[in-house]
């Protein structure tokens, strides 16, 4: 935990070194970043939907059911 900030800063340097090693490396790093960001956004969207669904009652926006 002590070296967390320094490790994060070092990681950015390592990713930069990997991206500039070969011409296709930058493309692979960019595709990986897009995939990780997309998965993170999907998780956040579904989690937010679950929270909203648990807070709202079932009958919002629907007419009462007809009996009989």
C-alpha positions as CSV (number, residue, x, y, z in Angstrom):
1,X,0.0,0.0,0.0
2,X,3.0,2.3,0.6
3,X,4.2,2.1,-3.0
4,X,0.8,2.2,-4.6
5,X,1.1,5.7,-6.1
6,X,4.6,5.1,-7.3
7,X,3.6,1.7,-8.8
8,X,0.7,3.3,-10.7
9,X,3.1,6.0,-12.1
10,X,5.6,3.3,-13.1
11,X,2.9,1.3,-14.8
12,X,2.1,4.2,-17.1
13,X,5.7,4.3,-18.1
14,X,5.8,0.6,-18.8
15,X,2.7,0.8,-20.9
16,X,4.2,3.7,-22.9
17,X,7.4,1.6,-23.4
18,X,5.4,-1.3,-24.6
19,X,3.3,0.8,-27.0
20,X,6.4,2.3,-28.7
21,X,8.3,-1.0,-29.0
22,X,6.9,-2.1,-32.3
23,X,4.5,-0.4,-34.8
24,X,1.6,-2.7,-34.0
25,X,2.1,-2.5,-30.3
26,X,0.4,0.9,-30.1
27,X,-2.6,-0.5,-31.9
28,X,-2.8,-3.5,-29.5
29,X,-2.5,-1.3,-26.5
30,X,-5.3,1.0,-27.8
31,X,-7.6,-2.0,-28.6
32,X,-6.9,-3.4,-25.1
33,X,-7.8,0.0,-23.5
34,X,-11.0,0.2,-25.5
35,X,-12.0,-3.3,-24.5
36,X,-11.3,-2.7,-20.8
37,X,-13.2,0.7,-20.9
38,X,-16.1,-0.9,-22.7
39,X,-16.4,-3.7,-20.2
40,X,-16.1,-1.3,-17.3
41,X,-18.8,1.0,-18.8
42,X,-21.1,-2.0,-19.3
43,X,-20.6,-3.1,-15.7
44,X,-21.3,0.4,-14.4
45,X,-24.5,0.6,-16.6
46,X,-25.8,-2.7,-15.3
47,X,-25.0,-1.9,-11.7
48,X,-26.7,1.4,-12.0
49,X,-29.7,-0.2,-13.5
50,X,-29.9,-2.8,-10.7
51,X,-29.7,0.0,-8.1
52,X,-32.5,2.0,-9.8
53,X,-34.6,-1.1,-10.2
54,X,-34.3,-2.0,-6.6
55,X,-35.3,1.5,-5.5
56,X,-38.3,2.0,-7.7
57,X,-41.6,0.3,-7.0
58,X,-42.9,-2.2,-9.6
59,X,-46.0,-0.3,-10.5
60,X,-44.4,3.0,-11.8
61,X,-45.6,3.7,-15.3
62,X,-48.0,0.8,-15.5
63,X,-51.8,1.0,-15.1
64,X,-53.3,-1.2,-12.3
65,X,-54.0,-4.7,-13.4
66,X,-57.7,-5.5,-14.2
67,X,-59.1,-8.3,-12.0
68,X,-61.9,-10.5,-13.1
